[in-house]
Amino acid sequence: MNAKIKLFSYNTLDTPIHRLSGLTKLVCFLLLTFAVMFSYDIRVILAVMVFSIVVLRVSKIQYSQIRLMILYVLIFVITNAVISFFFSPEQGVKIYGTRHDIANLYGGYKLTWEQIFYQVTKFFKYFSVIPLGIIFLLTTNPSEFASSLNGIGVNYKAAFAVALTLRYFPDIQRDYHDISQAQQARGLELSHKAKFADRFKNSLLIVIPLIFSSLDRVELISNAMDLRGFAKGKTRTWYTSKKLTRADYLALGISALILFATVYVSVFINRSRFYNPFI
């Protein structure tokens, strides 16, 4: 299976990140994400972003696997920035309490340094979370993660549902690729040579069989679980499980320290969630 098909699937590699427990990666992801979402200090956000990129490099995730994800997020962030400025062009002025005009725009809109700084900060907030999500998604074995959740008290039915969800992404991609190849072999044009409207219409012809194949898989999995007596008992054992090691505790400690530092900077240094360079 090529890298295009393995876009969101777990990679079986031997790196320090892959060797961490799935539970550890989830907790670290939540701690670091909360740190980024809590603070509007661009210095803190950039520090977390650099840290996340370093961890991403250590995990040996290929750019070809995350290129499409980054493209979608970039489109979302740019769209969000345009809409934010259109509906609230004075938000930066309200937050920072100063006003430094740059230019007068069409329709009475005014571009200010405060608004630019505010939206640049939001831009990096979004992009600092992306590596964290990628690391968790592509380095976590679904079965091992489910067993870790069950080990801390999460009901095994819910843990198993999480594992199935994580496994479902690569299955959907594989089915979409197979259906797309079959349709193109029959003459359906999906390349860039076709007009956008034609490609969109032809893509709908892939979605319909994809939905039916997904429903068939749901029924197949449901029947297999019933035949094996799933959910008959209050507990279950796992083929894949991993206990927390010293590396796990170190990763948790570093993530907690970053969160603590973020809160400390906001509360005791900036005395606000926002870093104000204009005063």
Backbone as CSV, one residue per row, in Angstrom:
resi,resn,N_x,N_y,N_z,CA_x,CA_y,CA_z,C_x,C_y,C_z
1,MET,0.862,-1.195,0.000,0.000,0.000,0.000,0.892,1.238,0.000
2,ASN,0.665,2.160,-0.931,1.528,3.312,-1.064,1.211,4.360,-0.027
3,ALA,2.041,5.409,-0.018,1.889,6.452,0.997,0.602,7.211,0.831
4,LYS,0.100,7.293,-0.425,-1.143,8.017,-0.640,-2.306,7.321,0.038
5,ILE,-2.295,5.977,-0.006,-3.389,5.238,0.617,-3.251,5.254,2.135
6,LYS,-2.027,5.294,2.645,-1.798,5.259,4.090,-1.798,6.663,4.683
7,LEU,-2.701,7.484,4.200,-2.699,8.892,4.588,-2.903,9.089,6.082
8,PHE,-3.907,8.420,6.660,-4.221,8.632,8.071,-4.018,7.359,8.893
9,SER,-3.293,6.392,8.367,-3.184,5.111,9.043,-1.935,5.048,9.918
10,TYR,-1.961,4.110,10.854,-0.852,3.922,11.784,0.374,3.387,11.050
11,ASN,1.530,3.962,11.344,2.791,3.519,10.754,3.528,2.632,11.741
12,THR,3.936,1.458,11.290,4.680,0.552,12.157,6.165,0.866,12.038
13,LEU,6.639,1.734,12.893,8.042,2.123,12.919,8.573,2.004,14.342
14,ASP,9.882,1.966,14.455,10.511,1.883,15.777,11.185,3.214,16.079
15,THR,10.423,4.125,16.654,10.949,5.426,17.060,10.579,5.660,18.521
16,PRO,11.234,6.595,19.195,10.862,6.885,20.587,9.397,7.271,20.738
17,ILE,8.821,7.905,19.731,7.419,8.310,19.801,6.509,7.101,19.653
18,HIS,6.834,6.198,18.722,6.013,5.000,18.526,6.047,4.091,19.752
19,ARG,7.166,4.115,20.475,7.286,3.232,21.633,6.505,3.726,22.844
20,LEU,6.038,4.959,22.808,5.222,5.469,23.908,3.850,4.807,23.911
21,SER,3.254,4.736,25.086,1.905,4.187,25.211,0.900,5.087,24.503
22,GLY,-0.147,4.470,23.951,-1.206,5.246,23.314,-1.869,6.202,24.290
23,LEU,-2.020,5.773,25.536,-2.599,6.633,26.565,-1.711,7.852,26.805
24,THR,-0.404,7.632,26.842,0.528,8.740,27.032,0.393,9.762,25.918
25,LYS,0.317,9.285,24.682,0.215,10.202,23.544,-1.099,10.968,23.564
26,LEU,-2.169,10.329,24.009,-3.453,11.026,24.101,-3.389,12.135,25.153
27,VAL,-2.862,11.814,26.337,-2.785,12.808,27.413,-1.864,13.958,27.011
28,CYS,-0.724,13.640,26.398,0.195,14.691,25.946,-0.464,15.570,24.889
29,PHE,-1.197,14.946,23.982,-1.909,15.700,22.947,-2.914,16.659,23.574
30,LEU,-3.661,16.196,24.565,-4.658,17.044,25.218,-3.996,18.175,26.005
31,LEU,-2.912,17.869,26.721,-2.224,18.893,27.511,-1.646,19.992,26.623
32,LEU,-0.970,19.595,25.550,-0.350,20.580,24.667,-1.391,21.362,23.878
33,THR,-2.465,20.688,23.480,-3.534,21.386,22.764,-4.196,22.415,23.665
34,PHE,-4.432,22.050,24.926,-5.022,23.003,25.867,-4.089,24.188,26.081
35,ALA,-2.779,23.920,26.149,-1.809,25.008,26.325,-1.883,25.996,25.168
36,VAL,-1.973,25.479,23.942,-2.036,26.348,22.767,-3.359,27.098,22.712
37,MET,-4.456,26.415,23.014,-5.764,27.054,22.945,-5.957,28.080,24.064
38,PHE,-5.309,27.855,25.204,-5.470,28.768,26.338,-4.774,30.097,26.088
39,SER,-3.590,30.049,25.508,-2.764,31.248,25.384,-2.904,31.903,24.015
40,TYR,-2.879,33.241,24.025,-2.790,34.029,22.799,-1.453,34.765,22.744
41,ASP,-0.476,34.224,23.454,0.878,34.768,23.423,1.621,34.090,22.278
42,ILE,1.930,34.845,21.238,2.534,34.252,20.045,3.892,33.636,20.351
43,ARG,4.587,34.117,21.374,5.876,33.543,21.747,5.697,32.120,22.267
44,VAL,4.704,31.925,23.116,4.411,30.589,23.648,3.937,29.671,22.534
45,ILE,3.060,30.185,21.678,2.505,29.379,20.590,3.607,28.912,19.646
46,LEU,4.522,29.809,19.290,5.620,29.432,18.399,6.552,28.426,19.065
47,ALA,6.755,28.563,20.373,7.602,27.609,21.094,6.994,26.212,21.058
48,VAL,5.683,26.117,21.299,5.002,24.819,21.235,5.026,24.279,19.812
49,MET,4.877,25.152,18.838,4.895,24.736,17.436,6.251,24.144,17.053
50,VAL,7.326,24.803,17.464,8.670,24.291,17.182,8.881,22.949,17.871
51,PHE,8.454,22.844,19.122,8.560,21.582,19.861,7.796,20.472,19.141
52,SER,6.595,20.773,18.659,5.773,19.780,17.970,6.422,19.328,16.667
53,ILE,7.017,20.270,15.941,7.671,19.920,14.676,8.887,19.035,14.926
54,VAL,9.625,19.320,15.993,10.777,18.480,16.346,10.318,17.058,16.653
55,VAL,9.247,16.933,17.439,8.710,15.606,17.760,8.203,14.922,16.498
56,LEU,7.615,15.695,15.592,7.134,15.145,14.323,8.285,14.577,13.504
57,ARG,9.421,15.268,13.500,10.594,14.767,12.780,11.144,13.503,13.433
58,VAL,11.123,13.471,14.753,11.616,12.288,15.461,10.762,11.066,15.137
59,SER,9.460,11.280,14.926,8.550,10.164,14.639,8.672,9.654,13.209
60,LYS,9.479,10.322,12.374,9.773,9.888,10.995,8.522,9.789,10.128
61,ILE,7.605,10.707,10.316,6.411,10.762,9.475,6.764,11.469,8.176
62,GLN,6.404,10.847,7.042,6.734,11.394,5.739,5.783,12.525,5.361
63,TYR,6.332,13.512,4.658,5.510,14.653,4.231,4.389,14.214,3.297
64,SER,4.628,13.175,2.486,3.604,12.710,1.547,2.355,12.215,2.265
65,GLN,2.511,11.773,3.504,1.364,11.293,4.271,0.496,12.422,4.812
66,ILE,1.088,13.566,5.039,0.360,14.655,5.696,0.137,15.855,4.776
67,ARG,0.599,15.761,3.532,0.484,16.889,2.604,-0.967,17.301,2.393
68,LEU,-1.841,16.332,2.161,-3.248,16.642,1.919,-3.894,17.257,3.156
69,MET,-3.565,16.732,4.331,-4.102,17.272,5.575,-3.675,18.723,5.773
70,ILE,-2.399,18.998,5.517,-1.893,20.362,5.665,-2.570,21.301,4.672
71,LEU,-2.794,20.821,3.453,-3.462,21.644,2.439,-4.869,22.012,2.874
72,TYR,-5.622,21.027,3.375,-6.987,21.296,3.829,-6.996,22.291,4.992
73,VAL,-6.084,22.104,5.926,-6.021,23.009,7.077,-5.630,24.414,6.631
74,LEU,-4.707,24.511,5.672,-4.297,25.820,5.164,-5.475,26.546,4.519
75,ILE,-6.266,25.818,3.742,-7.453,26.416,3.127,-8.432,26.879,4.200
76,PHE,-8.623,26.044,5.227,-9.531,26.406,6.317,-9.045,27.649,7.058
77,VAL,-7.743,27.705,7.346,-7.196,28.829,8.109,-7.303,30.128,7.313
78,ILE,-6.996,30.070,6.030,-7.093,31.273,5.196,-8.541,31.737,5.095
79,THR,-9.455,30.784,4.889,-10.880,31.138,4.828,-11.346,31.746,6.142
80,ASN,-10.910,31.154,7.250,-11.270,31.668,8.569,-10.739,33.080,8.780
81,ALA,-9.515,33.346,8.305,-8.919,34.677,8.460,-9.695,35.724,7.666
82,VAL,-10.089,35.369,6.444,-10.842,36.309,5.606,-12.202,36.608,6.225
83,ILE,-12.890,35.546,6.679,-14.217,35.736,7.278,-14.114,36.531,8.578
84,SER,-13.078,36.238,9.388,-12.896,36.964,10.651,-12.693,38.449,10.407
85,PHE,-11.888,38.781,9.402,-11.651,40.195,9.105,-12.909,40.850,8.535
86,PHE,-13.658,40.113,7.735,-14.862,40.671,7.109,-15.919,41.015,8.155
87,PHE,-16.105,40.128,9.144,-17.156,40.335,10.138,-16.671,41.104,11.371
88,SER,-15.370,41.060,11.653,-14.871,41.738,12.856,-13.500,42.355,12.592
89,PRO,-13.444,43.404,11.761,-12.149,44.002,11.408,-11.502,44.789,12.542
90,GLU,-12.267,45.053,13.624,-11.741,45.836,14.741,-11.463,44.977,15.977
91,GLN,-11.487,43.650,15.817,-11.309,42.770,16.974,-9.948,42.979,17.634
92,GLY,-8.903,43.123,16.831,-7.574,43.347,17.388,-7.480,44.645,18.165
93,VAL,-8.141,45.689,17.666,-8.152,46.980,18.354,-8.848,46.857,19.705
94,LYS,-9.957,46.112,19.747,-10.694,45.927,20.999,-9.873,45.148,22.021
95,ILE,-9.136,44.157,21.551,-8.373,43.300,22.465,-7.171,44.035,23.047
96,TYR,-6.407,44.710,22.204,-5.142,45.304,22.642,-5.288,46.740,23.131
97,GLY,-6.434,47.368,22.859,-6.695,48.691,23.407,-5.927,49.827,22.772
98,THR,-5.292,49.588,21.650,-4.582,50.638,20.912,-5.002,50.581,19.450
99,ARG,-4.573,51.567,18.690,-4.934,51.591,17.273,-3.779,52.169,16.458
100,HIS,-3.284,51.397,15.508,-2.241,51.834,14.591,-2.701,51.490,13.176
101,ASP,-3.252,52.467,12.498,-3.796,52.250,11.154,-2.678,52.053,10.134
102,ILE,-2.961,51.173,9.180,-2.034,50.930,8.071,-2.588,51.505,6.773
103,ALA,-3.862,51.165,6.488,-4.468,51.628,5.239,-5.978,51.606,5.370
104,ASN,-6.621,52.441,4.570,-8.073,52.436,4.445,-8.456,51.545,3.269
105,LEU,-9.328,50.591,3.522,-9.732,49.642,2.498,-11.111,49.987,1.962
106,TYR,-11.532,49.228,1.000,-12.832,49.455,0.360,-13.964,49.174,1.348
107,GLY,-15.026,49.969,1.257,-16.208,49.743,2.077,-16.082,50.232,3.501
108,GLY,-15.155,51.116,3.770,-15.002,51.641,5.122,-14.148,50.781,6.037
109,TYR,-13.614,49.674,5.532,-12.747,48.816,6.337,-11.375,49.466,6.478
110,LYS,-10.805,49.312,7.678,-9.476,49.841,7.945,-8.570,48.715,8.427
111,LEU,-7.390,48.664,7.847,-6.412,47.648,8.225,-5.498,48.216,9.300
112,THR,-5.408,47.515,10.430,-4.582,47.969,11.553,-3.545,46.912,11.907
113,TRP,-2.463,47.366,12.530,-1.431,46.431,12.980,-1.978,45.496,14.059
114,GLU,-2.891,45.997,14.864,-3.481,45.170,15.920,-4.251,43.994,15.331
115,GLN,-5.019,44.255,14.271,-5.790,43.191,13.641,-4.877,42.171,12.967
116,ILE,-3.826,42.664,12.326,-2.875,41.750,11.687,-2.203,40.864,12.730
117,PHE,-1.766,41.460,13.832,-1.099,40.684,14.879,-2.045,39.648,15.477
118,TYR,-3.303,40.041,15.695,-4.293,39.122,16.251,-4.525,37.941,15.317
119,GLN,-4.655,38.202,14.022,-4.952,37.120,13.082,-3.725,36.261,12.792
120,VAL,-2.539,36.845,12.839,-1.322,36.041,12.711,-1.189,35.094,13.903
121,THR,-1.524,35.590,15.094,-1.497,34.739,16.286,-2.473,33.578,16.144
122,LYS,-3.686,33.856,15.658,-4.670,32.796,15.439,-4.174,31.796,14.404
123,PHE,-3.516,32.284,13.373,-2.982,31.411,12.323,-2.013,30.393,12.913
124,PHE,-1.089,30.874,13.729,-0.110,29.967,14.316,-0.734,29.075,15.389
125,LYS,-1.804,29.528,16.028,-2.506,28.665,16.987,-3.019,27.422,16.282
126,TYR,-3.645,27.604,15.137,-4.162,26.462,14.385,-3.030,25.551,13.922
127,PHE,-1.971,26.159,13.382,-0.910,25.346,12.804,0.001,24.714,13.848
128,SER,-0.040,25.178,15.073,0.738,24.513,16.122,0.037,23.258,16.627
129,VAL,-1.282,23.180,16.414,-2.036,21.998,16.832,-1.916,20.878,15.804
130,ILE,-1.716,21.231,14.526,-1.670,20.240,13.456,-0.621,19.156,13.700
131,PRO,0.643,19.498,13.996,1.619,18.429,14.241,1.235,17.525,15.407
132,LEU,0.601,18.089,16.432,0.199,17.280,17.587,-0.818,16.223,17.180
133,GLY,-1.824,16.627,16.407,-2.826,15.674,15.951,-2.242,14.629,15.028
134,ILE,-1.328,15.043,14.151,-0.697,14.105,13.223,0.111,13.060,13.983
135,ILE,0.866,13.510,14.970,1.687,12.588,15.759,0.814,11.549,16.443
136,PHE,-0.270,12.005,17.068,-1.144,11.067,17.771,-1.788,10.085,16.802
137,LEU,-2.255,10.578,15.662,-3.004,9.742,14.733,-2.126,8.711,14.036
138,LEU,-0.918,9.109,13.635,-0.084,8.241,12.811,0.910,7.395,13.599
139,THR,1.023,7.601,14.894,1.983,6.814,15.677,1.310,5.947,16.743
140,THR,-0.019,5.916,16.746,-0.739,5.194,17.796,-1.405,3.952,17.234
141,ASN,-1.022,2.798,17.758,-1.671,1.545,17.383,-3.078,1.523,17.976
142,PRO,-4.124,1.410,17.153,-5.496,1.477,17.675,-5.795,0.448,18.763
143,SER,-5.334,-0.791,18.572,-5.614,-1.836,19.561,-4.894,-1.561,20.875
144,GLU,-3.638,-1.133,20.777,-2.876,-0.828,21.986,-3.467,0.368,22.715
145,PHE,-3.945,1.349,21.951,-4.570,2.523,22.548,-5.854,2.139,23.269
146,ALA,-6.641,1.256,22.662,-7.883,0.808,23.290,-7.604,0.069,24.593
147,SER,-6.585,-0.779,24.587,-6.250,-1.505,25.815,-5.767,-0.551,26.901
148,SER,-5.061,0.517,26.512,-4.604,1.510,27.489,-5.782,2.249,28.104
149,LEU,-6.763,2.613,27.268,-7.965,3.264,27.784,-8.701,2.360,28.757
150,ASN,-8.820,1.101,28.392,-9.493,0.151,29.269,-8.722,-0.032,30.574
151,GLY,-7.401,0.079,30.494,-6.575,-0.095,31.680,-6.734,1.007,32.706
152,ILE,-7.194,2.199,32.293,-7.391,3.301,33.248,-8.860,3.454,33.640
153,GLY,-9.675,2.466,33.286,-11.050,2.477,33.760,-12.115,2.756,32.728
154,VAL,-11.727,3.075,31.488,-12.728,3.292,30.437,-13.362,1.951,30.077
155,ASN,-14.670,1.926,29.958,-15.375,0.697,29.611,-14.818,0.116,28.319
156,TYR,-14.615,-1.203,28.297,-13.963,-1.801,27.138,-14.796,-1.671,25.866
157,LYS,-16.112,-1.502,26.005,-16.948,-1.299,24.814,-16.624,0.047,24.169
158,ALA,-16.492,1.076,24.997,-16.136,2.399,24.476,-14.719,2.392,23.917
159,ALA,-13.800,1.711,24.611,-12.420,1.639,24.135,-12.341,0.921,22.794
160,PHE,-13.117,-0.137,22.655,-13.125,-0.883,21.399,-13.721,-0.041,20.275
161,ALA,-14.725,0.769,20.591,-15.321,1.659,19.586,-14.299,2.675,19.091
162,VAL,-13.458,3.176,20.005,-12.401,4.112,19.617,-11.414,3.431,18.678
163,ALA,-11.039,2.191,18.999,-10.104,1.454,18.149,-10.679,1.235,16.753
164,LEU,-11.953,0.881,16.684,-12.597,0.683,15.381,-12.629,1.981,14.579
165,THR,-12.857,3.094,15.274,-12.889,4.390,14.587,-11.536,4.718,13.982
166,LEU,-10.457,4.498,14.744,-9.119,4.780,14.233,-8.766,3.867,13.066
167,ARG,-9.250,2.640,13.107,-8.984,1.713,12.008,-9.829,2.025,10.776
168,TYR,-10.901,2.759,10.967,-11.848,3.000,9.886,-11.285,3.962,8.842
169,PHE,-10.429,4.910,9.256,-9.878,5.894,8.317,-9.131,5.241,7.154
170,PRO,-8.131,4.381,7.413,-7.437,3.757,6.275,-8.333,2.856,5.447
171,ASP,-9.338,2.229,6.074,-10.269,1.391,5.310,-11.060,2.225,4.311
172,ILE,-11.520,3.385,4.750,-12.264,4.283,3.867,-11.378,4.736,2.708
173,GLN,-10.142,5.086,3.009,-9.222,5.520,1.952,-8.973,4.409,0.943
174,ARG,-8.759,3.200,1.441,-8.498,2.088,0.537,-9.695,1.817,-0.357
175,ASP,-10.901,1.832,0.218,-12.106,1.602,-0.582,-12.304,2.709,-1.611
176,TYR,-12.064,3.953,-1.193,-12.218,5.072,-2.129,-11.243,4.928,-3.295
177,HIS,-10.006,4.561,-2.985,-9.003,4.386,-4.039,-9.388,3.250,-4.974
178,ASP,-9.845,2.123,-4.426,-10.229,0.980,-5.258,-11.408,1.324,-6.165
179,ILE,-12.426,1.985,-5.597,-13.600,2.356,-6.386,-13.220,3.374,-7.453
180,SER,-12.359,4.323,-7.081,-11.917,5.335,-8.037,-11.174,4.704,-9.208
181,GLN,-10.275,3.763,-8.915,-9.539,3.094,-9.984,-10.469,2.288,-10.879
182,ALA,-11.452,1.616,-10.277,-12.404,0.828,-11.065,-13.250,1.721,-11.966
183,GLN,-13.699,2.848,-11.440,-14.517,3.768,-12.233,-13.706,4.396,-13.362
184,GLN,-12.456,4.727,-13.100,-11.620,5.305,-14.154,-11.301,4.284,-15.230
185,ALA,-11.175,3.009,-14.842,-10.953,1.959,-15.836,-12.153,1.803,-16.766
186,ARG,-13.323,2.206,-16.289,-14.540,2.153,-17.109,-14.770,3.441,-17.897
187,GLY,-13.819,4.371,-17.814,-13.921,5.581,-18.611,-14.352,6.817,-17.864
188,LEU,-14.524,6.719,-16.536,-14.923,7.890,-15.754,-13.719,8.816,-15.584
189,GLU,-13.859,10.064,-15.982,-12.752,11.018,-15.950,-12.702,11.742,-14.610
190,LEU,-11.594,11.545,-13.878,-11.403,12.199,-12.584,-10.101,12.984,-12.526
191,SER,-9.377,13.030,-13.631,-8.094,13.729,-13.648,-8.304,15.230,-13.800
192,HIS,-7.203,15.962,-13.734,-7.267,17.422,-13.858,-7.610,17.868,-15.279
193,LYS,-7.599,16.931,-16.218,-7.955,17.281,-17.593,-9.435,17.626,-17.713
194,ALA,-10.248,17.025,-16.849,-11.690,17.279,-16.889,-12.018,18.595,-16.199
195,LYS,-13.163,19.162,-16.544,-13.622,20.380,-15.899,-13.970,20.099,-14.442
196,PHE,-13.901,21.139,-13.622,-14.164,20.962,-12.194,-15.573,20.427,-11.956
197,ALA,-16.551,20.944,-12.700,-17.937,20.491,-12.531,-18.067,19.015,-12.877
198,ASP,-17.366,18.583,-13.933,-17.422,17.168,-14.326,-16.741,16.285,-13.289
199,ARG,-15.619,16.758,-12.759,-14.927,15.973,-11.729,-15.770,15.854,-10.466
200,PHE,-16.441,16.946,-10.101,-17.298,16.916,-8.919,-18.452,15.937,-9.118
201,LYS,-19.070,15.979,-10.295,-20.186,15.073,-10.581,-19.715,13.625,-10.607
202,ASN,-18.553,13.383,-11.203,-18.032,12.017,-11.269,-17.601,11.509,-9.894
203,SER,-17.154,12.434,-9.036,-16.774,12.027,-7.677,-17.976,11.532,-6.888
204,LEU,-19.148,12.097,-7.169,-20.364,11.640,-6.497,-20.676,10.191,-6.845
205,LEU,-20.260,9.770,-8.040,-20.473,8.381,-8.443,-19.590,7.427,-7.650
206,ILE,-18.549,7.965,-7.012,-17.701,7.148,-6.140,-18.262,7.113,-4.729
207,VAL,-18.857,8.220,-4.303,-19.355,8.325,-2.929,-20.464,7.315,-2.667
208,ILE,-21.350,7.133,-3.627,-22.498,6.236,-3.423,-22.053,4.801,-3.150
209,PRO,-21.222,4.184,-4.015,-20.756,2.824,-3.667,-19.890,2.791,-2.414
210,LEU,-19.209,3.913,-2.111,-18.404,3.967,-0.890,-19.296,3.884,0.341
211,ILE,-20.439,4.554,0.301,-21.389,4.499,1.418,-21.906,3.084,1.607
212,PHE,-22.266,2.434,0.509,-22.799,1.073,0.616,-21.736,0.090,1.100
213,SER,-20.490,0.263,0.655,-19.427,-0.624,1.131,-19.170,-0.411,2.619
214,SER,-19.316,0.832,3.086,-19.150,1.123,4.512,-20.252,0.469,5.333
215,LEU,-21.483,0.527,4.827,-22.598,-0.115,5.526,-22.417,-1.626,5.568
216,ASP,-21.906,-2.202,4.482,-21.642,-3.646,4.471,-20.589,-4.010,5.505
217,ARG,-19.569,-3.154,5.647,-18.515,-3.436,6.617,-19.055,-3.350,8.045
218,VAL,-19.938,-2.389,8.296,-20.541,-2.267,9.624,-21.297,-3.540,9.978
219,GLU,-22.068,-4.047,9.033,-22.831,-5.276,9.285,-21.900,-6.463,9.477
220,LEU,-20.830,-6.521,8.687,-19.878,-7.619,8.801,-19.204,-7.624,10.170
221,ILE,-18.757,-6.451,10.614,-18.101,-6.353,11.921,-19.079,-6.666,13.042
222,SER,-20.304,-6.178,12.914,-21.321,-6.432,13.936,-21.600,-7.923,14.077
223,ASN,-21.734,-8.616,12.951,-21.983,-10.062,12.997,-20.793,-10.809,13.588
224,ALA,-19.581,-10.389,13.222,-18.387,-11.046,13.750,-18.291,-10.870,15.264
225,MET,-18.633,-9.688,15.760,-18.590,-9.435,17.199,-19.658,-10.243,17.927
226,ASP,-20.837,-10.376,17.324,-21.897,-11.187,17.938,-21.492,-12.652,18.012
227,LEU,-20.882,-13.165,16.945,-20.477,-14.567,16.918,-19.402,-14.870,17.956
228,ARG,-18.622,-13.881,18.303,-17.554,-14.069,19.293,-18.003,-13.701,20.706
229,GLY,-19.281,-13.394,20.855,-19.814,-13.107,22.180,-19.340,-11.802,22.767
230,PHE,-19.102,-10.805,21.914,-18.624,-9.520,22.408,-19.677,-8.865,23.295
231,ALA,-19.229,-8.250,24.381,-20.071,-7.528,25.346,-20.901,-8.453,26.228
232,LYS,-20.590,-9.735,26.247,-21.307,-10.658,27.134,-20.780,-10.586,28.562
233,GLY,-19.497,-10.262,28.691,-18.907,-10.174,30.021,-18.616,-8.742,30.413
234,LYS,-18.277,-8.540,31.688,-17.985,-7.195,32.182,-16.545,-6.771,31.904
235,THR,-15.675,-7.731,31.660,-14.278,-7.428,31.353,-13.846,-8.247,30.152
236,ARG,-12.686,-7.906,29.629,-12.113,-8.673,28.528,-10.598,-8.526,28.553
237,THR,-9.921,-9.422,27.867,-8.471,-9.341,27.738,-8.124,-8.762,26.369
238,TRP,-6.863,-8.325,26.241,-6.422,-7.679,25.008,-5.184,-8.382,24.469
239,TYR,-5.139,-8.529,23.144,-3.949,-9.093,22.519,-2.773,-8.123,22.619
240,THR,-3.087,-6.840,22.524,-2.046,-5.813,22.534,-2.233,-4.907,23.733
241,SER,-1.255,-4.857,24.586,-1.309,-3.966,25.744,0.101,-3.496,26.069
242,LYS,0.190,-2.336,26.692,1.502,-1.775,26.990,1.430,-1.017,28.314
243,LYS,2.351,-1.331,29.207,2.423,-0.630,30.481,3.252,0.646,30.323
244,LEU,2.987,1.600,31.206,3.730,2.853,31.164,5.176,2.625,31.587
245,THR,6.094,3.213,30.837,7.521,3.095,31.117,8.074,4.446,31.571
246,ARG,9.374,4.474,31.823,10.007,5.730,32.227,9.864,6.790,31.129
247,ALA,9.945,6.368,29.875,9.790,7.314,28.762,8.387,7.920,28.747
248,ASP,7.388,7.119,29.093,6.016,7.630,29.150,5.885,8.704,30.224
249,TYR,6.418,8.428,31.387,6.334,9.409,32.476,7.122,10.673,32.135
250,LEU,8.238,10.523,31.422,9.019,11.689,31.005,8.217,12.546,30.022
251,ALA,7.560,11.892,29.055,6.746,12.625,28.080,5.589,13.340,28.764
252,LEU,4.945,12.665,29.710,3.848,13.293,30.449,4.349,14.478,31.267
253,GLY,5.523,14.320,31.870,6.086,15.411,32.663,6.426,16.628,31.815
254,ILE,7.007,16.398,30.634,7.351,17.514,29.743,6.092,18.242,29.284
255,SER,5.057,17.489,28.917,3.805,18.104,28.461,3.148,18.902,29.581
256,ALA,3.147,18.336,30.791,2.567,19.053,31.932,3.367,20.315,32.242
257,LEU,4.687,20.241,32.101,5.540,21.406,32.349,5.266,22.518,31.334
258,ILE,5.058,22.134,30.068,4.741,23.128,29.037,3.408,23.796,29.338
259,LEU,2.426,23.005,29.756,1.124,23.576,30.111,1.261,24.520,31.305
260,PHE,2.011,24.106,32.311,2.216,24.951,33.492,2.911,26.258,33.106
261,ALA,3.931,26.170,32.245,4.654,27.370,31.813,3.737,28.310,31.041
262,THR,2.852,27.737,30.228,1.906,28.557,29.461,0.970,29.317,30.385
263,VAL,0.412,28.623,31.367,-0.497,29.263,32.318,0.255,30.299,33.147
264,TYR,1.486,29.977,33.539,2.283,30.906,34.350,2.546,32.207,33.588
265,VAL,2.921,32.088,32.310,3.190,33.282,31.499,1.936,34.138,31.370
266,SER,0.797,33.488,31.162,-0.451,34.235,30.983,-0.898,34.912,32.273
267,VAL,-0.779,34.218,33.399,-1.317,34.726,34.663,-0.363,35.702,35.338
268,PHE,0.931,35.385,35.384,1.863,36.166,36.196,2.740,37.130,35.394
269,ILE,2.926,36.901,34.114,3.772,37.791,33.310,2.918,38.728,32.458
270,ASN,2.079,38.136,31.601,1.210,38.979,30.764,0.007,39.506,31.532
271,ARG,-0.365,38.767,32.611,-1.587,39.055,33.367,-2.810,39.095,32.450
272,SER,-2.731,38.293,31.432,-3.823,38.171,30.466,-3.486,37.012,29.537
273,ARG,-4.494,36.449,28.894,-4.242,35.400,27.911,-3.584,35.964,26.659
274,PHE,-3.660,37.288,26.480,-3.138,37.933,25.280,-1.799,38.603,25.570
275,TYR,-0.859,38.427,24.669,0.409,39.152,24.718,0.240,40.440,23.919
276,ASN,0.477,41.572,24.565,0.243,42.872,23.936,1.576,43.575,23.670
277,PRO,2.057,43.573,22.423,3.321,44.250,22.108,3.151,45.734,21.812
278,PHE,1.927,46.241,21.888,1.654,47.628,21.495,1.702,48.602,22.672
279,ILE,1.944,48.080,23.889,2.008,48.960,25.059,3.359,48.812,25.749
